[in-house]
Amino acid sequence: EEEKREIDMFARKFKYYLMDGVPVQLVLPSNPGCREEKVLRLTIKNSASLSESVLEISRKRRPGVLNVGMQGSFVATLDNITRFSRNPPTLVNLDDEEKKRFFSFETDLSGTPIMMLAKNRKDAMLLLCGMKLLMEREKF
């Protein structure tokens, strides 16, 4: 019972962490040396179920500037996500420090993994574990 309460608390805090937007660098397969500064953000459509929630990778917003109607470079509902990974594909040249910050996910729509670098290794682990937890909780 205590463990369940701790997991619930972590899941709630993690949702807020993602809703605030987490800075990431997008790694583009077409241009592996290029690192685009982006924000990974969760938008919850229905508080009763996360399945319709949207995970979006968009340009960083300047404080006080509303990006109304600005299209993210990637948008997926949590339902569409099929796989998470911390192992970069061999075609992407990353140094040892970048490999520690790497994480990716695949959707049933994307065909190729959406690859990112977190700010640090801890953030990469937190994002991966938190996302997996949110997805697992949705299934039960």
C-alpha positions as CSV (number, residue, x, y, z in Angstrom):
1,E,0.0,0.0,0.0
2,E,2.8,2.4,0.9
3,E,4.6,1.5,-2.4
4,K,1.5,2.2,-4.4
5,R,1.1,5.6,-2.8
6,E,4.8,6.4,-3.6
7,I,4.3,5.3,-7.3
8,D,1.1,7.4,-7.5
9,M,3.0,10.4,-6.1
10,F,5.9,9.9,-8.5
11,A,3.5,9.6,-11.5
12,R,1.7,12.8,-10.5
13,K,5.0,14.7,-10.1
14,F,6.3,13.3,-13.4
15,K,3.2,14.4,-15.3
16,Y,3.7,18.0,-14.0
17,Y,7.4,17.8,-14.9
18,L,6.4,16.9,-18.5
19,M,3.6,19.4,-18.7
20,D,6.0,22.2,-17.8
21,G,8.2,21.1,-20.7
22,V,11.6,19.4,-20.6
23,P,14.5,20.8,-22.6
24,V,15.9,18.2,-25.1
25,Q,18.0,18.2,-28.2
26,L,16.4,16.5,-31.2
27,V,18.8,14.3,-33.1
28,L,17.8,14.2,-36.8
29,P,18.6,10.9,-38.7
30,S,18.9,13.0,-41.9
31,N,21.5,15.2,-40.3
32,P,23.1,13.3,-37.4
33,G,25.5,16.0,-36.5
34,C,22.7,18.6,-36.1
35,R,21.2,19.1,-32.6
36,E,18.0,21.1,-32.5
37,E,17.1,22.7,-29.1
38,K,13.5,21.6,-28.4
39,V,11.0,21.1,-25.6
40,L,9.3,17.8,-24.8
41,R,5.9,18.6,-23.4
42,L,2.8,16.5,-22.3
43,T,-0.6,18.0,-22.9
44,I,-3.4,16.2,-21.0
45,K,-6.7,16.2,-22.9
46,N,-8.7,14.2,-20.4
47,S,-7.7,13.9,-16.7
48,A,-9.4,10.5,-16.3
49,S,-7.3,8.8,-19.0
50,L,-3.9,9.6,-20.3
51,S,-4.3,7.6,-23.5
52,E,-5.5,10.7,-25.4
53,S,-2.8,12.9,-24.0
54,V,-0.4,14.4,-26.5
55,L,3.4,14.2,-26.3
56,E,4.9,17.1,-28.4
57,I,8.3,18.1,-29.3
58,S,8.3,21.8,-30.2
59,R,10.5,24.9,-30.3
60,K,11.4,26.4,-27.0
61,R,8.9,29.1,-26.0
62,R,10.2,32.4,-24.9
63,P,8.8,33.4,-21.5
64,G,5.6,35.5,-21.9
65,V,5.2,34.7,-25.6
66,L,2.3,32.5,-26.4
67,N,2.9,30.2,-29.4
68,V,-0.7,30.1,-30.4
69,G,-1.2,27.7,-33.3
70,M,2.5,27.0,-33.6
71,Q,2.9,23.5,-34.9
72,G,5.3,21.2,-33.0
73,S,7.9,19.3,-35.1
74,F,6.5,16.1,-33.6
75,V,3.2,15.2,-32.0
76,A,1.9,11.8,-30.8
77,T,-0.7,10.5,-28.4
78,L,0.5,8.2,-25.7
79,D,-1.6,5.5,-27.4
80,N,0.7,5.6,-30.4
81,I,4.0,5.1,-28.6
82,T,5.2,1.5,-29.1
83,R,8.8,1.5,-27.7
84,F,11.3,3.3,-25.7
85,S,15.1,2.9,-25.8
86,R,18.3,4.3,-24.4
87,N,20.5,2.6,-27.1
88,P,21.4,4.8,-30.0
89,P,21.4,3.3,-33.5
90,T,24.9,2.7,-34.9
91,L,24.3,5.2,-37.7
92,V,24.1,8.0,-35.3
93,N,27.6,9.3,-34.2
94,L,27.5,10.2,-30.6
95,D,30.4,10.7,-28.2
96,D,30.4,8.8,-24.8
97,E,28.8,11.8,-23.0
98,E,26.0,12.0,-25.5
99,K,25.3,8.3,-25.4
100,K,24.6,8.6,-21.7
101,R,22.0,11.4,-22.4
102,F,20.4,9.6,-25.4
103,F,16.8,8.2,-25.4
104,S,14.3,7.6,-28.1
105,F,10.8,6.4,-28.6
106,E,8.9,4.9,-31.5
107,T,5.3,5.3,-32.5
108,D,3.2,3.2,-34.8
109,L,3.1,6.2,-37.1
110,S,6.7,7.4,-37.2
111,G,8.5,4.4,-38.8
112,T,11.8,5.6,-37.4
113,P,12.7,6.4,-33.8
114,I,12.3,9.9,-32.5
115,M,15.8,10.5,-31.1
116,M,16.7,12.9,-28.4
117,L,19.4,14.0,-26.0
118,A,18.4,14.9,-22.5
119,K,20.2,17.6,-20.5
120,N,22.1,15.0,-18.6
121,R,22.1,11.2,-17.8
122,K,19.8,11.7,-14.8
123,D,17.1,13.4,-17.0
124,A,17.4,10.7,-19.6
125,M,16.8,8.0,-17.0
126,L,13.9,10.0,-15.4
127,L,12.2,10.5,-18.8
128,L,12.5,6.9,-19.8
129,C,11.3,5.5,-16.4
130,G,8.6,8.0,-16.0
131,M,7.2,7.5,-19.5
132,K,7.3,3.7,-19.1
133,L,5.5,4.1,-15.8
134,L,2.8,6.3,-17.2
135,M,2.2,3.9,-20.1
136,E,2.0,0.8,-17.8
137,R,-0.5,2.5,-15.6
138,E,-2.7,3.4,-18.5
139,K,-2.9,-0.3,-19.5
140,F,-4.2,-1.4,-16.1
